[in-house]
Amino acid sequence: MTMLGCMQDWELRVTHLIDYAAREHGPREILTRWADGQVERTNWAGVALEARKLAQAFTKWGLKPGDRVATFAMNHHRHLAAWYGAIGCGGVIHTVNIRLFDEDLIYIMNHAEDRVLMYDAQFQPIIDRLKPHLKTVEHFIVFDSDDSYGALMRDMDGAFDWVMGDERDPCMLCYTSGTTGNPKGVLYQHRSTMLHAMAEIAPSIFDLSCASVLLPIVPMFHAASWGLPFAGAAAGVKFVFSTTNDAPTLHKLMRDEGVTHSAGVPTVWLAMFQHLDATAKAGGDAGLGKLRLVTIGGSAAPRAMIERLMKQGIRVAHAWGMTETSPIGTMGAPTPDWDDLDIEAQIDIVCKQGRVPFGVELRIVDDEDNVLPRDGTSSGRLQIRGPWVVKRYFKAEADAVDAEQWFDTGDVSVIHADGTMQITDRAKDVIKSGGEWISSVELENAAVGCPGVAEAAAIGVKHPKWDERPILLVVRKEGATLSEADVVNYLAGQVVKWWLPDEVLFVDSLPHTGTGKIQKAELRKQYKDYELKALNAA
Ligand code: AMP
């Protein structure tokens, strides 16, 4: 007979998180700033009660363990209650990305076989369009409607015991943005979600405690808002949610509510800086209140952005991850010698994507799958494994990992001797010039440091001699008049000569994906047959 350890059996179920938050941090505030400007306040005890009422209703409607409840919503406390309610009745919360095209939305919701769909009233026109095509949805709930969500809350008393089960049961479903082919579903487990949440609160990751006031700008439909709705419960934070992400609203919330922690993609901060500059110019207060930790991820955080925040005394944590990794893969945090470094050296560190937390492992491999050294120069395909990394996509027939569980991320990176990972590019975005690789990410990051540049995208276009050469598409800041020569001269001080773009084209805007990333595939398509002027002239 095998011998078992003699400790209490406690399945790592997500419902323990909401129970803990409600019991130990019940009065800790959770608030939502709705689009009409109204601020609604509840707390962990309130969210837990709403979650029980929802779980009670779902069970009444016949939802069985494993059944999917979809949400189509912005960040707010009712959305949070929906997560715990769906999971609490043994179901799976499926957060649908509101920014996708109709055909993707229809595909995703039918593929997920969602039985309930909860949405914000502002999306009614989209839901009306989708409805005839949704084959499995039986119940529709409007979050911000007194006749719908409100009535449900009145009808249920919340006398409901969470459905318990195995920690390897599924609890959440997120689809990848699907830039190529159909979107793929990643089905998280209770166990993977719990381990990830417990890892996230650490000082070197999100640094959360019950004293934290957390404003997640990253949407709840993007990689589970980076797991913050779970980690926030494990820490008992005060949550500040906003259903709109315009800079003036976020700035006001940060100051009014004493926000200490925020997390979002880089574009959010570009808009914020413009707002802060305008505020300062008009004689207003451009301070960021009590903000002390900003986590930036989803795409590479440009140096100029990191520098500006750090020079205001705010710690910047640069995160790398993907939907497939729950999503935390790496996070930047102060190093042991941090206090001995000058600010420029500290910024150098933060520009890299950081180190793995305990729980996941990284490696880089070359085209023949040989493992490359952690020397800071060898660049290869980044692979990851660990208990919160995908094994197989939802309903797929084969695993997405190799025999040793390594998942190939599609990113290209180097790993430094101390384990710090630095993304060089998406494998498909690298510009291949004369057999050498030019990192589009580095070019873009350098370009957005140039005064007058709001946003930039580097892509490779065909070249008879070099195979590909980079061009840079630039959106000027409002009122800026910079020329092609200004940009190239600036870049000449930042990157090696052969990396300089052959042309800089000014455009009004760049296409973005549903999660705020520049759509490089779309740009490559648009400029597929672009002829460089120098070649034309020759
Ligand atoms: P998603 O699953 O939509 O979050 O996309 C994941 C992808 O975003 C990764 O594979 C990376 O290509 C990219 N990404 C995420 N974080 C970073 C970062 N800090 N720097 C560069 N790329 C990033």
Boltz pocket constraint, residues with backbone or C-beta under 6 A from the ligand:
constraints:
  - pocket:
      binder: B
      contacts: [[A, 176], [A, 177], [A, 223], [A, 296], [A, 297], [A, 298], [A, 299], [A, 300], [A, 301], [A, 318], [A, 319], [A, 320], [A, 321], [A, 322], [A, 323], [A, 324], [A, 327], [A, 353], [A, 409], [A, 410], [A, 411], [A, 423], [A, 425], [A, 426], [A, 515]]
      max_distance: 6.0
